[in-house]
Amino acid sequence: MQVTRILAIRHGETPWNVDTRIQGQLDIGLNDTGKWQAQRVGHALREEGIAAIYSSDLVRAFETAQAIAQSHTRATQLSVVGHTGLRERHFGHLQGQTWAEIESGWPGDAKLWRGRDPHWSPLGGESLTAVRERIASCVAELACQHLGEQIVLVAHGGVMDALYRLATNQPVEAPRTWHLGNAAVNRLLWTPQGLSLVGWGDVSHFDNAHGSPRDETTT
């Protein structure tokens, strides 16, 4: 059976990652470290056989994806295709707040968020269940167009978390024990039966250099 190989990449670091501030679907750009991380992951993937690059249309992901496209050695320049289905979870009224502000200002919401209630959603936002369904549908839509090829998906911490859970059959409410680093390389396979995990959290492209990835799940 033909499969689609997927390189799933979280965007580089942003100022709000550093501040532990919830970005959700707000459009926050990369900081200097994030730009460096994007360049490093682009260099690491420069000789990978890549048929297409898809990205969340939010600038922090799209800029990371562009660094990958610009570094690639393919004779014909790869272009980045934006897709709203790869956006971060919408955090509604909690977007723009720091973790500490959420804990003090919305303790009830903070408890449901920290407890990974699968059906709770912030006011105007998405539940974990809704995010999982959106990501599964988006990946299937894109991957089925590239059977026998390898594609890049550049997105967000919440998207990476959903991909890992889908590939390992873990429910959305299960505690997370895996890393979601900025600009880490995650490898998966897709077939019409779903996703499977090949490798996760490769940050060897940061070896002996500054800018190690920050671990966030909500940005």
PAZAPA-4460 file (N, C-alpha, C; in steps of 0.05 Angstrom, whole numbers, plus 32768, in hexadecimal, padded with zeros to 4 digits):
% residues 219
    n_x    n_y    n_z   ca_x   ca_y   ca_z    c_x    c_y    c_z   seq   type   mol
   8011   7FE8   8000   8000   8000   8000   8011   8019   8000     1      M     A
   800B   802C   7FEF   801A   8045   7FEE   8013   8056   8007     2      Q     A
   8027   8064   8010   8023   8075   8027   802D   8091   8020     3      V     A
   8025   80A5   8030   8030   80C0   802F   8042   80C4   8047     4      T     A
   805B   80CB   8042   806D   80D2   8058   8069   80EF   805F     5      R     A
   8068   80F5   8079   8063   8110   8083   8079   8119   8095     6      I     A
   8084   8131   808F   8096   813F   80A2   8085   8155   80AF     7      L     A
   807F   8152   80C8   806E   8165   80D7   8080   8176   80E8     8      A     A
   807F   8191   80E4   8091   81A4   80F0   8081   81B9   80FF     9      I     A
   8087   81BD   8118   807C   81D3   8127   808B   81ED   8120    10      R     A
   807D   8203   811F   808A   821D   8119   80A1   8223   812C    11      H     A
   80B2   8236   8124   80C7   8240   8135   80BC   8250   814C    12      G     A
   80CD   8257   815F   80C6   8266   8177   80BB   8282   8171    13      E     A
   80A8   828B   8181   809D   82A6   8180   80A1   82B4   819B    14      T     A
   809E   82CE   819B   809F   82DC   81B5   808A   82D3   81C9    15      P     A
   8073   82CB   81BF   805E   82C1   81D1   8064   82A6   81DC    16      W     A
   8073   8295   81CD   807C   827C   81D9   808D   8282   81F2    17      N     A
   809F   8295   81EF   80B1   829C   8205   80A1   82A6   821D    18      V     A
   808C   82B5   8218   807B   82C1   822D   8066   82AD   8238    19      D     A
   8065   8295   822E   804F   8282   8234   8034   828E   8230    20      T     A
   8031   829C   821A   8017   82A9   8213   8009   829A   81FD    21      R     A
   7FEF   8295   8201   7FE0   8285   81EE   7FDC   8293   81D4    22      I     A
   7FE7   8288   81BE   7FE3   8294   81A4   7FCA   828A   8196    23      Q     A
   7FC5   8270   8198   7FAD   8266   818A   7FAE   826D   816D    24      G     A
   7F99   827A   8163   7F99   8281   8147   7F9F   829F   8142    25      Q     A
   7FAB   82AC   8157   7FB5   82C7   8153   7FCE   82C6   8142    26      L     A
   7FD4   82DA   8132   7FEA   82D8   811F   8003   82E5   812A    27      D     A
   8014   82D6   8137   802C   82DF   8144   8044   82D5   8134    28      I     A
   8057   82E6   812E   806F   82DF   811E   8085   82D2   812F    29      G     A
   8099   82C8   8121   80B0   82BC   812E   80C2   82D1   813A    30      L     A
   80D0   82C9   8150   80E5   82DB   815B   80FF   82D3   814E    31      N     A
   8115   82DF   8156   812F   82D9   8149   8137   82BC   814D    32      D     A
   8132   82B0   8164   8137   8294   8168   8127   8283   8156    33      T     A
   810D   828A   8153   80FB   827B   8141   8104   827C   8124    34      G     A
   810E   8293   811B   8118   8295   8100   8130   8284   80FC    35      K     A
   8142   8283   8110   815A   8272   810F   8152   8255   810E    36      W     A
   813E   824D   811F   8135   8232   811F   8129   822A   8104    37      Q     A
   811A   823C   80F8   810F   8237   80DD   8124   8232   80C9    38      A     A
   8139   8242   80CA   8150   823E   80B7   815D   8224   80BC    39      Q     A
   8161   821C   80D5   816E   8203   80DB   815E   81EB   80D2    40      R     A
   8144   81EB   80D6   8134   81D4   80CD   8133   81D4   80AF    41      V     A
   8132   81EB   80A2   8133   81EC   8085   814D   81E0   807B    42      G     A
   8163   81E6   8087   817D   81DB   807F   817D   81BC   8083    43      H     A
   8171   81B3   8099   8171   8196   809F   8161   8187   808A    44      A     A
   814C   8193   807F   813B   8185   806C   8141   818C   804F    45      L     A
   8157   8199   804A   815D   81A4   802F   815F   818E   801A    46      R     A
   8167   8176   8022   816B   8160   800E   8156   814B   8010    47      E     A
   8142   814F   8021   812B   813C   8023   811B   813D   8009    48      E     A
   8111   8126   8000   80FF   8127   7FEA   80E3   8131   7FF2    49      G     A
   80DD   8149   7FEB   80C4   8156   7FF4   80B3   815D   7FDC    50      I     A
   809A   8153   7FDB   8088   8158   7FC4   8079   8172   7FC8    51      A     A
   8073   8179   7FE1   8063   8191   7FE6   8067   819A   8003    52      A     A
   8063   81B3   8008   8064   81BF   8023   804A   81CD   8029    53      I     A
   803C   81C3   803D   8023   81CF   8046   8028   81DC   8062    54      Y     A
   801B   81F2   8067   801F   8200   8080   8005   820D   808A    55      S     A
   8002   820F   80A4   7FEE   8221   80AF   7FF2   823C   80A3    56      S     A
   7FDC   824A   809E   7FDF   8265   8092   7FE7   827A   80A7    57      D     A
   7FEA   8273   80C0   7FF3   8286   80D4   8011   828B   80D0    58      L     A
   801A   82A4   80D3   8034   82AD   80CA   804B   829E   80D7    59      V     A
   8049   8296   80F1   805F   8288   80FE   8064   826D   80F1    60      R     A
   804F   8260   80E8   8053   8246   80DA   805B   824B   80BD    61      A     A
   804E   825E   80B0   8054   8263   8093   8071   826C   808F    62      F     A
   807B   827C   80A1   8097   8286   809F   80AA   826E   80A2    63      E     A
   80A4   825C   80B5   80B4   8244   80B9   80B4   8233   80A0    64      T     A
   809C   8230   8094   8099   8220   807C   80A9   822C   8065    65      A     A
   80A9   8246   8063   80B7   8254   804D   80D5   824F   8050    66      Q     A
   80E0   824E   8068   80FC   8248   806C   8103   822C   8062    67      A     A
   80F1   8219   8066   80F5   81FE   805C   80F5   81FE   803E    68      I     A
   80E2   820C   8032   80E0   820C   8015   80F8   821A   8008    69      A     A
   8101   822F   8014   8118   823E   8009   8132   8230   800B    70      Q     A
   8134   821E   801F   814D   820F   8023   814F   81F6   8012    71      S     A
   8138   81ED   8006   8138   81D3   7FF9   8148   81D4   7FDF    72      H     A
   8156   81BE   7FD9   8168   81BD   7FC2   815A   81B4   7FA9    73      T     A
   8140   81B0   7FAA   8131   81A7   7F92   8135   81BD   7F7C    74      R     A
   8137   81B3   7F63   813C   81C5   7F4C   8126   81D9   7F49    75      A     A
   810D   81D0   7F4C   80F6   81E2   7F4B   80EE   81EB   7F67    76      T     A
   80EE   8205   7F6C   80E9   820F   7F86   80CD   8206   7F91    77      Q     A
   80CE   81FB   7FA9   80B5   81F3   7FB6   80A6   820C   7FC0    78      L     A
   808C   820D   7FBE   807C   8223   7FC9   806C   8218   7FE0    79      S     A
   8066   822A   7FF3   8057   8223   800B   8039   8227   8006    80      V     A
   8029   8213   800C   800C   8215   8009   8000   8218   8025    81      V     A
   7FF3   822F   802A   7FE6   8233   8043   7FCB   8224   8045    82      G     A
   7FC5   821B   805E   7FAD   820C   8062   7FA2   8212   807E    83      H     A
   7F8A   821C   807F   7F7E   8224   8099   7F7A   820B   80AB    84      T     A
   7F78   81F4   809F   7F74   81DB   80AF   7F8B   81D4   80C1    85      G     A
   7FA3   81E1   80BB   7FBB   81DC   80CB   7FBF   81F1   80E1    86      L     A
   7FAB   8202   80E5   7FAE   8216   80FA   7FAE   820A   8116    87      R     A
   7FBA   821A   8128   7FB9   8212   8144   7F9D   8211   814F    88      E     A
   7F98   8204   8164   7F7E   8204   8172   7F76   8221   8178    89      R     A
   7F5D   8226   8173   7F52   8241   817A   7F4C   8241   8198    90      H     A
   7F58   8254   81A6   7F55   8255   81C3   7F41   826A   81CC    91      F     A
   7F31   8275   81BA   7F1C   8287   81C1   7F24   829D   81D3    92      G     A
   7F16   82A0   81EA   7F1B   82B7   81FC   7F36   82B5   820B    93      H     A
   7F43   829E   8209   7F5D   829B   8216   7F75   82A3   8205    94      L     A
   7F70   82A8   81EC   7F86   82B1   81DA   7F91   82CC   81E3    95      Q     A
   7FAB   82CE   81E3   7FB8   82E6   81EC   7FBF   82E7   820A    96      G     A
   7FB6   82D2   8219   7FBB   82D1   8236   7FD3   82C0   823C    97      Q     A
   7FE2   82C6   8251   7FF7   82B5   825A   7FEB   829E   826A    98      T     A
   7FFB   8289   826E   7FF2   8273   827F   7FEA   827D   829B    99      W     A
   7FFB   828F   82A6   7FF5   8299   82C1   7FDB   82A9   82C1   100      A     A
   7FD6   82B9   82AD   7FBE   82C9   82AB   7FA5   82B7   82A9   101      E     A
   7FA7   82A1   829B   7F91   828E   8299   7F8B   8281   82B4   102      I     A
   7FA1   8279   82C1   7F9D   826C   82DC   7F90   827F   82F0   103      E     A
   7F97   8299   82EF   7F8C   82AB   8303   7F71   82B7   82FA   104      S     A
   7F6D   82BC   82E0   7F55   82C9   82D6   7F3E   82B6   82D0   105      G     A
   7F45   829D   82C7   7F31   828A   82BF   7F38   826E   82CB   106      W     A
   7F37   826C   82E6   7F40   8253   82F2   7F30   823B   82EA   107      P     A
   7F16   823E   82E5   7F05   8228   82DB   7F0E   821E   82C0   108      G     A
   7F12   8231   82AE   7F1C   822A   8293   7F38   821E   8295   109      D     A
   7F49   8229   82A6   7F64   821F   82A9   7F64   8201   82B1   110      A     A
   7F52   81FA   82C3   7F50   81DE   82CD   7F47   81CC   82B6   111      K     A
   7F34   81D5   82A6   7F2A   81C4   8290   7F40   81C2   827A   112      L     A
   7F4E   81D8   8275   7F64   81D8   8262   7F7A   81C5   826B   113      W     A
   7F84   81C9   8283   7F9A   81B8   828E   7F92   819B   828F   114      R     A
   7F78   8196   8295   7F6E   817A   8297   7F68   816D   827C   115      G     A
   7F6C   817C   8267   7F67   8172   824B   7F4B   8166   8248   116      R     A
   7F37   8176   8251   7F1C   816E   824D   7F17   816D   822F   117      D     A
   7F0F   8156   8224   7F0D   8153   8207   7EF7   8164   81FA   118      P     A
   7EE3   816C   8209   7ECC   817A   81FD   7ECB   8197   8205   119      H     A
   7EDC   81A0   8218   7EDB   81BC   8220   7EE8   81CD   820A   120      W     A
   7EDC   81E4   8205   7EE8   81F7   81F3   7EE7   8213   81FF   121      S     A
   7EFC   8223   81FC   7EFB   823F   8205   7EE4   824D   81F6   122      P     A
   7EDA   8262   8202   7EC5   8271   81F5   7ECE   827B   81DA   123      L     A
   7EC0   8272   81C4   7EC8   8279   81A9   7EDE   8268   819E   124      G     A
   7EE7   8254   81AC   7EFE   8243   81A4   7EF6   8227   819D   125      G     A
   7F0A   8215   819C   7F06   81F9   8194   7F0C   81E6   81AB   126      E     A
   7EFE   81D0   81AB   7F04   81BA   81BE   7F1B   81A9   81B3   127      S     A
   7F27   8199   81C4   7F3C   8186   81BC   7F31   8172   81A7   128      L     A
   7F18   816A   81AC   7F0C   8157   8199   7F08   8163   817E   129      T     A
   7F00   817C   817D   7EFC   818A   8163   7F17   818E   8155   130      A     A
   7F2C   8194   8164   7F46   8198   8158   7F50   817E   814C   131      V     A
   7F4D   8168   815B   7F55   814E   8151   7F47   8147   8136   132      R     A
   7F2D   814C   8135   7F1E   8145   811D   7F27   8157   8106   133      E     A
   7F2C   8170   810B   7F35   8183   80F6   7F50   817A   80EB   134      R     A
   7F63   8173   80FD   7F7D   816C   80F4   7F7D   8151   80E4   135      I     A
   7F6E   813E   80EE   7F6C   8124   80E0   7F60   8128   80C4   136      A     A
   7F4C   8139   80C1   7F40   813E   80A7   7F53   814D   8095   137      S     A
   7F61   8161   809F   7F74   8171   808F   7F8B   815F   8085   138      C     A
   7F96   814F   8097   7FAD   813E   808F   7FA4   812A   807A   139      V     A
   7F8D   811E   807D   7F83   810B   8069   7F7F   8119   804E   140      A     A
   7F74   8131   804F   7F6F   8141   8036   7F89   8146   8027   141      E     A
   7F9E   814D   8035   7FB8   8154   8029   7FC8   813B   8021   142      L     A
   7FC9   8127   8034   7FDA   8110   802F   7FD0   80FE   8019   143      A     A
   7FB6   80FD   8015   7FAB   80EB   8000   7FB3   80F5   7FE4   144      C     A
   7FBC   810E   7FE2   7FC5   8119   7FC8   7FE2   8112   7FC2   145      Q     A
   7FF0   8105   7FD5   800C   8101   7FD2   8015   80E4   7FD9   146      H     A
   8005   80D1   7FD2   800C   80B5   7FD7   8026   80AF   7FC9   147      L     A
   8038   80A2   7FD8   8053   809B   7FCD   8067   80B2   7FCF   148      G     A
   805F   80C9   7FDB   8070   80E0   7FDC   8074   80E9   7FF9   149      E     A
   8084   80FD   7FFD   8088   8108   8018   8080   8126   8017   150      Q     A
   8072   812E   802C   8069   814A   802E   8071   8155   8049   151      I     A
   8072   816F   804A   8078   817E   8063   805E   818C   806C   152      V     A
   8058   8189   8086   8042   8198   8092   804E   81A9   80A9   153      L     A
   804B   81C3   80A7   8055   81D5   80BB   803D   81E1   80CA   154      V     A
   803D   81DE   80E4   8026   81E7   80F4   802E   81EF   8110   155      A     A
   8020   81E6   8124   8021   81F1   813F   8022   81DA   8154   156      H     A
   8028   81E2   816D   802A   81CE   8182   8011   81BD   8185   157      G     A
   7FFA   81CA   8185   7FE1   81BB   8188   7FDC   81A8   8171   158      G     A
   7FE5   81B0   8159   7FE2   819E   8142   7FF5   8187   8144   159      V     A
   800E   818C   814C   8021   8176   8150   8017   8162   8165   160      M     A
   800B   816D   817B   8000   815B   818F   7FEA   814A   8184   161      D     A
   7FD8   8155   8174   7FC3   8146   8168   7FCE   8130   8155   162      A     A
   7FE2   8137   8145   7FEE   8124   8133   7FFA   810C   8142   163      L     A
   8008   8112   8158   8014   80FD   8168   7FFF   80EA   8173   164      Y     A
   7FEA   80F6   817D   7FD4   80E6   8189   7FC6   80D5   8173   165      R     A
   7FC2   80E0   815C   7FB5   80D1   8146   7FC7   80BA   813D   166      L     A
   7FE1   80BF   813D   7FF4   80AA   8133   7FF9   8094   8147   167      A     A
   7FF3   809A   8161   7FF8   8086   8176   7FDF   807D   8184   168      T     A
   7FC8   8086   8179   7FAD   807D   8183   7FAA   8085   81A1   169      N     A
   7FB3   809C   81A8   7FAF   80A6   81C3   7F98   80BA   81C4   170      Q     A
   7F87   80B8   81D8   7F70   80CB   81DA   7F7A   80E7   81E1   171      P     A
   7F69   80FB   81DA   7F71   8116   81DE   7F74   811D   81FB   172      V     A
   7F67   810F   820D   7F68   8115   822A   7F80   8108   8238   173      E     A
   7F8F   80F7   822A   7FA6   80EA   8236   7FBC   80FE   823C   174      A     A
   7FCA   80FC   8253   7FE0   810E   8259   7FF5   810C   8243   175      P     A
   8002   8122   823D   8016   8122   8228   8032   811C   8234   176      R     A
   8040   810A   8228   805B   8102   8231   8070   8106   821B   177      T     A
   8068   8113   8204   807A   8117   81EE   807F   8134   81EA   178      W     A
   8095   813A   81DD   809F   8156   81DA   8093   8163   81C1   179      H     A
   808D   817C   81C3   8082   818C   81AC   8094   81A4   81A7   180      L     A
   80AD   819F   81A0   80C0   81B5   819E   80BD   81C6   8185   181      G     A
   80C4   81DF   8187   80C4   81F1   8170   80D8   81E6   815B   182      N     A
   80CF   81E4   8142   80DF   81DC   812B   80EB   81C1   812D   183      A     A
   80E0   81AF   813E   80E8   8193   813F   80DD   8185   8126   184      A     A
   80EB   8170   811D   80E1   8160   8107   80D3   8147   8111   185      V     A
   80BA   8143   8108   80AA   812C   810F   80A2   811D   80F6   186      N     A
   80A6   8103   80F6   80A2   80F3   80DE   808A   80E0   80E2   187      R     A
   8078   80E0   80CF   8060   80CF   80D0   805B   80C3   80B5   188      L     A
   804B   80AE   80B5   8041   80A2   809C   8022   80A4   809C   189      L     A
   8017   80A9   8085   7FFA   80AA   8082   7FF1   8096   806D   190      W     A
   7FDC   8087   8073   7FCD   8076   8060   7FB0   807C   8064   191      T     A
   7F9E   8072   8053   7F82   8077   8057   7F78   806C   8072   192      P     A
   7F87   805B   807F   7F80   8050   8099   7F88   8063   80B0   193      Q     A
   7F98   8077   80AA   7FA0   808A   80BE   7FBE   808F   80BF   194      G     A
   7FC7   809A   80D5   7FE3   80A2   80D9   7FF2   808D   80EA   195      L     A
   800C   808B   80E5   801E   807C   80F7   8037   808C   80FB   196      S     A
   8044   8086   8112   805B   8096   811A   8075   8088   8111   197      L     A
   8087   8098   8106   80A2   808E   80FD   80B7   8099   8110   198      V     A
   80B7   80B3   8115   80CB   80BF   8127   80C0   80DA   8131   199      G     A
   80C9   80E2   8149   80BD   80F9   8155   80D2   810B   8163   200      W     A
   80CF   8125   8160   80DE   8138   8170   80FC   813A   8169   201      G     A
   8103   8136   8150   811F   8137   8148   8128   8154   8147   202      D     A
   813B   815B   8159   8146   8176   815A   8165   8175   8156   203      V     A
   816E   8160   8148   818B   815E   8144   8197   8175   8134   204      S     A
   8185   8183   8125   818F   819A   8115   8196   81B2   8127   205      H     A
   8190   81B0   8141   8197   81C5   8154   81B1   81BE   8164   206      F     A
   81BC   81A6   815E   81D3   819D   816E   81EA   81B2   816D   207      D     A
   81F6   81B6   8185   820D   81C8   8187   8206   81E4   817E   208      N     A
   81EE   81EC   8182   81E6   8207   817B   81D1   8212   818E   209      A     A
   81CD   822C   818E   81B9   8238   81A0   819E   8235   8193   210      H     A
   8188   823B   81A2   816E   823B   8196   815F   8221   8199   211      G     A
   8164   8211   81AE   8156   81F8   81B2   8138   81FD   81B4   212      S     A
   8127   81EA   81AA   810B   81EF   81A8   80FD   81F1   81C3   213      P     A
   80E9   8202   81C4   80D9   8206   81DC   80C0   81F4   81DA   214      R     A
   80B9   81E8   81F0   80A3   81D4   81F0   8089   81E2   81F9   215      D     A
   8076   81E6   81E7   805C   81F2   81EC   8047   81E1   81DF   216      E     A
   8030   81E0   81EA   801B   81D0   81DD   8004   81E1   81D3   217      T     A
   8004   81FB   81D9   7FEC   820B   81D4   7FF1   8222   81C1   218      T     A
   8008   8222   81B3   800E   8239   81A3   8015   8231   8187   219      T     A
***
